[in-house]
């Protein structure tokens, strides 16, 4: 007996991809900094995947805004150029997320904080940091980021395959064009509550590293870029 293939919308495939990719870097964070986790608290650390889901989903929906716009155009004006723009955007974002997430591991190891906008700027521009960065560290950073990016790109090419598939039913097409943005907006802000979610929504433990593991590092970096006050504690750490 053959079961019919379930057709999953390109956008939702892409959201699942980003959720899994963020989970990969959360796992790498736990493995890389496992010595900082107190014995007997590892099961609690595992809850970070659950409590970090809303920020992961917010970051994932932020990442798919441009692909959704391109997908919408592709439904009406099917073009190889639009396909290549979508492919290039997603590959570039995979590479960037890989680099920033691996760098986040290094910054947490140095200062015990997530990589916010101030921490990233300080790490990249301050002469005080240079003596602590060896050529080996730079090469390892690039190599690790490259491996993660390669995994992400291969996974994308294999499973995110229906970007250009047209929706023949006009009503269904327009329903998705209207409803998907509504879903993106709600998921991006973390729900229908008055205030959008922030990093405090991923806090669930009295053990600080667990809360940092649960906080999506890409979401946190973007948030501190647009709201510098969210990264104010970095000045204390730097001192």
Phi, psi and omega in degrees: 000126180263132178268141179293145178287135179272122180271117180255130182306140179308316183297319181285330171300317182293321177298315178298320177304310182293324177297318178292323181292319176295323178297324177300313182288332174294318178296318178297322178299313181298316181293315184294323183249029184297333181289342179276348181271124182296139177304135181092355181250007184293326178294324177292323177298325179299335179291348180299331178294324179284311185284344177270358187299317185296319177290324176299316180294321178298315179294321181296317180290330174295324182287339186258007181298309180295314176303325179293318178299316179295320178299319180299314176299321182295332179292333183252330183228070184301122186213141176294328179297316178297319177301315181291324176297317178297315181297314180296318179299311183293321178295317179296320180292322177299315180297316182295315179298320178298312181297313182292323181289322176290321177296326178300323177298317180294315182294320177296322178296328182278317190239355179069029180220156174290159182279096172270183182297319180292318180297318179296314179298318179295318182295323185274336188243339185283132177291338180293337182277332187306318181298339183266356181253114179265163177300323179299319180296319180295315180296320179294322178298313180295317180297314181296317178297319180297318179297314180296319179295320179298317177299314181297316181294318179297317179296317179299311184296332183275322189248338180261078195247356189249035180299317186266005180290120182283148172264113188288323181287116184298316181297317179295321179299310182291327177298318180289323179296330180274317187281325181298315176301324178298317178296318181299316181297313181296315181292323182296321180271359174085016178134193184258007179293167185298315183256137175298157179291157172221189185297338179293339180287346178262000180279125182219354188234154173274006180252106191308322184296328178296320179293324178290322178296322182287339182278122178297119187292329178289317177299316182296318179298315179296319181296317181288338176290316182275339179227085183303334181295337179290343182248021185295332182294343182296328178300322178292319181294319182297324180289000000 
